[in-house]
Amino acid sequence: MKLDIIIVDLALVAAIFVPYLLFILIGRKEVKKLKDKFSEEAKRHQLSFDEKTLWNNNIMGLDRKSAKILFVQKRKSGILAEIINLREVTKSEVLKHVQTVKVDQRTEDILQKLELRLQFHNGCEQILGLYDCEESYAQDYELKNAEKWNAIINSIVVFRPTINSAA
């Protein structure tokens, strides 16, 4: 075999595999930033997690002992970190915003936004935006994870003992 053919073959193989390797490394770097922020916030608030889920651009962890959830999300504007005290939450529900599109004589629902609405004892609400098609075009079992965390939050809220004052 001629040397110039071998060089061309190696150049073609490198031109194909190097971009894939770079994308993988860049993706790992972004996930590492997200995990580092999650660990930093957990240490700052002294949380240890019984349950933790990493999906798409989100990490959510539950500390049952302190009844707190740490939610960290990567957005275009930066990394958002929120602590939710479950002792103040009365109810949680999933809000799903879909757009119906007609494709080849059938209709399909395309997920636009997925949010977790938390209602508090004082009547206030907090919305956790788990997915927004404007922020991220990739989906990674978004609805499944939202329903899982909704069930976890509601199970903790339901089993919390209520203390009634005696007359």
C-alpha positions as CSV (number, residue, x, y, z in Angstrom):
1,M,0.0,0.0,0.0
2,K,1.2,3.5,-0.8
3,L,2.0,5.9,2.0
4,D,-0.2,8.7,0.6
5,I,-3.3,6.4,0.7
6,I,-2.6,5.5,4.3
7,I,-2.2,9.2,5.3
8,V,-5.5,10.1,3.5
9,D,-7.2,7.2,5.3
10,L,-5.9,8.3,8.7
11,A,-6.9,11.9,8.0
12,L,-10.5,10.8,7.1
13,V,-10.8,8.6,10.2
14,A,-9.5,11.4,12.3
15,A,-11.9,13.9,10.7
16,I,-14.8,11.6,11.6
17,F,-13.9,10.5,15.1
18,V,-12.3,13.7,16.5
19,P,-15.5,15.7,16.5
20,Y,-17.4,12.9,18.2
21,L,-14.8,12.7,20.9
22,L,-14.8,16.5,21.3
23,F,-18.6,16.5,21.7
24,I,-18.4,13.8,24.3
25,L,-15.8,15.6,26.3
26,I,-17.7,18.9,26.1
27,G,-20.9,17.2,27.3
28,R,-19.0,15.6,30.2
29,K,-17.6,19.0,31.2
30,E,-21.1,20.5,31.3
31,V,-22.4,17.7,33.4
32,K,-19.5,18.0,35.7
33,K,-20.2,21.7,36.2
34,L,-23.8,20.9,37.1
35,K,-22.7,18.1,39.5
36,D,-20.2,20.5,41.1
37,K,-22.8,23.2,41.7
38,F,-25.2,20.5,43.1
39,S,-22.5,19.3,45.6
40,E,-21.5,22.9,46.5
41,E,-25.1,23.8,47.3
42,A,-25.6,20.5,49.3
43,K,-22.6,21.2,51.4
44,R,-23.6,24.9,52.0
45,H,-27.1,23.8,53.2
46,Q,-25.8,20.6,54.9
47,L,-27.9,18.2,53.0
48,S,-27.4,14.5,52.5
49,F,-29.6,12.9,49.8
50,D,-31.7,9.8,50.1
51,E,-32.9,10.2,46.5
52,K,-31.2,11.9,43.6
53,T,-31.9,12.1,39.9
54,L,-29.9,13.5,37.1
55,W,-31.6,14.0,33.7
56,N,-31.0,16.3,30.8
57,N,-29.9,19.6,32.3
58,N,-31.4,19.0,35.8
59,I,-30.4,17.4,39.1
60,M,-32.9,17.0,41.9
61,G,-32.1,15.6,45.3
62,L,-34.2,14.8,48.4
63,D,-33.0,14.9,52.0
64,R,-35.8,13.2,53.9
65,K,-34.3,14.0,57.3
66,S,-34.5,17.8,56.8
67,A,-37.4,17.5,54.4
68,K,-35.7,19.6,51.7
69,I,-35.3,19.3,48.0
70,L,-32.3,20.8,46.1
71,F,-33.0,21.5,42.4
72,V,-30.2,22.5,40.2
73,Q,-30.7,23.3,36.5
74,K,-28.5,24.5,33.7
75,R,-30.0,27.2,31.6
76,K,-28.8,29.5,28.9
77,S,-28.4,32.3,31.4
78,G,-26.4,30.1,33.9
79,I,-26.9,27.5,36.5
80,L,-30.0,27.9,38.8
81,A,-30.1,26.3,42.3
82,E,-33.2,26.3,44.4
83,I,-33.9,24.8,47.9
84,I,-37.5,23.8,48.7
85,N,-38.6,23.2,52.3
86,L,-41.2,20.4,52.1
87,R,-42.5,21.3,55.6
88,E,-44.1,24.4,54.0
89,V,-45.5,22.6,51.0
90,T,-49.2,21.5,51.0
91,K,-49.5,20.1,47.4
92,S,-47.5,19.5,44.3
93,E,-48.8,19.0,40.7
94,V,-47.3,18.6,37.2
95,L,-48.2,21.2,34.6
96,K,-47.7,20.0,31.1
97,H,-48.0,22.4,28.1
98,V,-48.2,20.7,24.7
99,Q,-48.7,21.9,21.2
100,T,-50.9,19.8,18.9
101,V,-49.4,19.4,15.4
102,K,-50.9,17.6,12.4
103,V,-48.4,15.3,10.8
104,D,-49.4,13.0,7.8
105,Q,-53.2,12.8,8.6
106,R,-52.6,12.3,12.4
107,T,-52.2,14.6,15.3
108,E,-49.2,14.6,17.6
109,D,-48.7,16.4,20.9
110,I,-45.3,18.1,21.2
111,L,-44.1,18.9,24.7
112,Q,-43.4,22.7,25.0
113,K,-43.1,23.1,28.8
114,L,-43.1,20.9,31.8
115,E,-43.4,22.5,35.3
116,L,-43.8,21.4,38.8
117,R,-46.2,23.7,40.8
118,L,-45.7,23.7,44.5
119,Q,-48.4,25.2,46.8
120,F,-47.4,26.4,50.2
121,H,-49.3,26.8,53.5
122,N,-49.3,30.6,53.2
123,G,-51.2,30.4,49.8
124,C,-48.1,31.1,47.7
125,E,-47.0,29.0,44.7
126,Q,-43.7,28.2,43.3
127,I,-43.1,26.9,39.8
128,L,-40.1,24.7,39.0
129,G,-39.5,24.7,35.3
130,L,-38.3,21.2,34.6
131,Y,-38.3,21.5,30.8
132,D,-38.8,24.3,28.3
133,C,-38.4,23.9,24.6
134,E,-36.9,27.4,24.4
135,E,-34.1,26.4,26.7
136,S,-33.4,22.8,25.6
137,Y,-34.4,21.0,22.5
138,A,-33.4,17.5,23.9
139,Q,-35.8,15.5,26.0
140,D,-34.7,12.8,28.4
141,Y,-37.9,11.2,29.9
142,E,-39.0,14.6,31.1
143,L,-42.6,13.6,31.9
144,K,-41.5,10.4,33.7
145,N,-39.1,12.3,35.9
146,A,-41.6,15.1,36.6
147,E,-44.3,12.5,37.6
148,K,-41.7,10.7,39.8
149,W,-40.8,13.8,41.7
150,N,-44.4,14.9,42.0
151,A,-45.2,11.6,43.6
152,I,-42.3,11.8,45.9
153,I,-43.2,15.3,47.1
154,N,-46.9,14.4,47.5
155,S,-46.0,11.3,49.5
156,I,-43.9,13.3,51.9
157,V,-46.6,16.0,52.2
158,V,-49.4,13.5,52.8
159,F,-47.5,11.6,55.6
160,R,-46.5,14.7,57.5
161,P,-48.3,14.7,60.8
162,T,-50.5,17.6,61.5
163,I,-50.6,19.1,64.9
164,N,-53.9,20.6,66.0
165,S,-54.1,22.9,69.0
166,A,-56.4,21.9,71.7
167,A,-59.1,24.2,72.9
